[in-house]
Structures are given as structure tokens and as C-alpha cells.
Amino acid sequence: MLFLAFYETSLAKMEAVIAKRLDWDVAAPPSFKLVAEYVQHGSSDPIRGVIVFETDDAGDISTLILYYGETVKLDVRVASDVRTAIARTRALVEGSEPLARDEDGRSI
């Protein structure tokens, strides 16, 4: 699954954040795939950005949050590309796809 992790930190914590980021490449679980990361320009404090990543292991999200600890505030959300989201929304609106499925995959 694809995720967006919006982050926020302060200038006072920047050295610790940079050190943690440089070490994350080694600390990251094997199932965690970094797709992209961006920092927002034009703001001084707080510093904000986004990490785009893929994983099929929910534990990777906990690992990311615990790894950065108090140095970064993270808001992690499931994401999809826009075209897939539009197609899925149209299917739901047109009634060709159920709103939910049970554990056996049946429409509910």
C-alpha cells in the first residue's frame, strides 16, 4: 500500500532529525520502500514536509513513528494515485463496486 507521512519539526530539533534521517536508510525495515520525500520551502519554524512510502506491513508505520520519536510529529495517511481514486469513486457512485466487504470478500 502507498502512504503519505506528513511531518513537522522545529529548528531546535533539526540536527537530531538530520542524524535520524541519515541513519534511517540502515534502520528501515526491508518491507519499507521509500518512494519520495519532500520538504516545504518558504517556512522557517516549524519545518514541514512529506514522505511517500510503500509497505504491506502495518508494523513499518509504527517503526517509522517510534524511530523518529519526539523529534518529528508525523501524520501518516493511506494514499493512492489520482486516476485510481477517480476510477474507484466512479465505480462506487455507479454502484458497480460494494462500499465494503466482509473478511471473506463478500459484498456487505
N, C-alpha and C positions, 0 to 999 in steps of 0.2 A: 504494500500500500504506500501511497505517496502522502507525505506530511509536510506542513509548514510549521516551523517553530519561530515565532516572533520573539525577539529578545530585547531586553532593555538593561543597561548597566550605567554606572556613573564613572566620571573621570577618575574619581578616587580609587576605584577598583580596576582600572584599566590594565595596570601591569599584571595583576593576578589573572585577569581574563585572557590576556595575550599569552601568558605562560600556559594556561589550561588549554587554549585553542591549539597551540603548537604541539602539545602532548596528546591531544585528542586523536590524532591520526594513529597513534600506537594504542591508546586506551579503548578506542571504539570497538564494539563487538563486531565479529566477522559478518553478521547479518545486516549491519547498519551500512547503507550505501549513501554517501554524501553526493547529492546531485548538484547543488549550488549554494552559495551563501553570499549575502549582500549586506552592506552597511548603509544606513541612510545618511547622506551628506547634508550639510546645512544646519545641523543642530549641534550644540556643544555639550549640554548636560541636561537630560540623560542622553546617552548614545543608544540608538536603536538600529535593529537590522532584522534579517530573516535568514533562516537556514532551511533549505529544501532537502529533504531526505526520503529514502525509501527503506522500508523494513516490513517483514511479515511477522516479526516478533515484538509483541507489546512490551516485553521486558526491556527492549532497547530504548524506549521512551523514558522509562524510569531510570535507566542507566545514564542517559543524557542529562536528565534533570538533577540526579544525585551527583553526577560528576562536576557540574558547574556550581552546585550548591548555592550559597548566598552571594556569589559573585555576579550572577546573572538572573534576572527574572525571566522565565520562559512561559510562553503561552503556545502550546502545541495543538494543532488542528489537522484533521484529515483533509486532504485536498484532492483535486482531480483537474485534468486539463479542461479548458472551457468547452471544447467541442464535445467531449464525452458528457460533461454536465448538461449541456443543452440537449443532447440526444436522450439522455436519461429523463430529463424533465419533460420533454415532449412525450416520451413513452408513458410516463406516469399520468400526464394530463389526458392523453388519449385513451387511457385505460388498458393499454396493452401490457403493462407491467404491474405486478402487485405492489402495494405500498409496503408490505412486509412479508416475510417468510418465516415458517417455524423451523426448528432445528433439523427437520428432515427435508427442507427446501420447498415445502408446500405453501402455496399462497394462503395468507390469512387476512 
